[in-house]
Amino acid sequence: MDGADEGFATVPLSIGEHRAARSACPSDASPRDVLVGVLRDIDSGKLAADHVIVSLGISKPDGGRSTEYRQAGKLDGYAQVGLLTRVIHMMERKS
């Protein structure tokens, strides 16, 4: 960043982020807290992500659930599956 537009780099941690860091419990932060935290880390240079996959669990008004995802980067389909598999393994080790 050239300093003219810091983006999210200077956005302070939210109460939810502080709470989740202290408790190590993901449910203490909101999805927005997590996304802003990732953007803060990217804009500050702490993370240099070359690919991102964001999965979304969505509650519907009728009580049902929906799943969506967004992605950006240059990984092919097999590499994307490998990235997701590694994340699943990391999540299982934390629980």
C-alpha positions as CSV (number, residue, x, y, z in Angstrom):
1,M,0.0,0.0,0.0
2,D,1.3,3.5,-0.8
3,G,-0.3,5.0,2.4
4,A,-2.8,7.0,0.4
5,D,-5.5,4.4,1.0
6,E,-4.9,2.1,3.9
7,G,-8.1,0.3,3.4
8,F,-8.8,-1.8,6.4
9,A,-5.2,-1.7,7.8
10,T,-6.0,0.8,10.5
11,V,-9.5,-0.5,11.4
12,P,-9.4,-1.4,15.2
13,L,-10.3,-4.8,16.5
14,S,-14.0,-5.2,17.3
15,I,-15.3,-6.3,20.7
16,G,-16.2,-9.6,19.1
17,E,-12.7,-10.1,17.8
18,H,-11.2,-9.4,21.3
19,R,-13.7,-11.8,22.9
20,A,-13.0,-14.6,20.4
21,A,-9.2,-14.1,20.8
22,R,-9.5,-14.3,24.6
23,S,-11.9,-17.3,24.6
24,A,-10.5,-19.2,21.5
25,C,-14.2,-19.7,20.7
26,P,-15.2,-18.9,17.1
27,S,-18.8,-18.2,18.0
28,D,-17.7,-15.2,20.0
29,A,-17.0,-13.3,16.8
30,S,-19.5,-12.5,14.0
31,P,-18.8,-13.4,10.4
32,R,-18.3,-9.7,9.7
33,D,-15.6,-9.6,12.5
34,V,-13.7,-12.4,10.8
35,L,-13.9,-10.9,7.3
36,V,-12.8,-7.4,8.5
37,G,-10.0,-9.1,10.4
38,V,-8.8,-10.8,7.3
39,L,-9.0,-7.6,5.3
40,R,-7.1,-5.8,8.0
41,D,-4.3,-8.4,7.9
42,I,-4.2,-8.3,4.1
43,D,-4.1,-4.5,3.9
44,S,-1.5,-4.2,6.6
45,G,0.8,-6.7,4.9
46,K,0.5,-9.3,7.7
47,L,-1.1,-11.8,5.2
48,A,-0.1,-12.1,1.5
49,A,-2.9,-14.3,0.3
50,D,-2.8,-15.3,-3.3
51,H,-6.1,-17.3,-3.2
52,V,-9.2,-17.0,-1.0
53,I,-12.3,-19.2,-0.7
54,V,-15.0,-17.9,1.6
55,S,-17.8,-20.3,2.6
56,L,-21.1,-18.9,3.8
57,G,-23.7,-20.6,5.9
58,I,-26.9,-18.7,5.4
59,S,-30.1,-18.9,7.5
60,K,-33.2,-18.5,5.4
61,P,-36.4,-16.8,6.6
62,D,-38.3,-20.1,6.4
63,G,-35.9,-21.7,8.8
64,G,-33.9,-23.5,6.2
65,R,-30.2,-23.2,5.5
66,S,-28.3,-22.4,2.4
67,T,-24.6,-22.5,1.5
68,E,-22.7,-20.3,-0.9
69,Y,-19.1,-19.5,-1.5
70,R,-16.9,-16.8,-3.1
71,Q,-13.4,-17.2,-4.4
72,A,-10.6,-15.3,-6.0
73,G,-7.2,-16.3,-7.1
74,K,-5.4,-18.5,-9.6
75,L,-5.7,-22.0,-8.2
76,D,-7.1,-24.7,-10.5
77,G,-9.9,-27.0,-9.3
78,Y,-7.6,-29.6,-7.8
79,A,-5.6,-27.1,-5.9
80,Q,-8.8,-25.5,-4.5
81,V,-9.9,-28.9,-3.2
82,G,-6.5,-29.4,-1.7
83,L,-6.7,-26.0,0.1
84,L,-10.2,-26.8,1.4
85,T,-9.0,-30.3,2.6
86,R,-6.1,-28.7,4.4
87,V,-8.5,-26.2,6.1
88,I,-10.8,-29.1,7.2
89,H,-7.9,-30.9,8.7
90,M,-6.8,-27.7,10.6
91,M,-10.3,-27.2,11.9
92,E,-10.5,-30.9,13.1
93,R,-7.2,-30.5,15.0
94,K,-8.6,-27.4,16.8
95,S,-11.7,-29.1,18.0
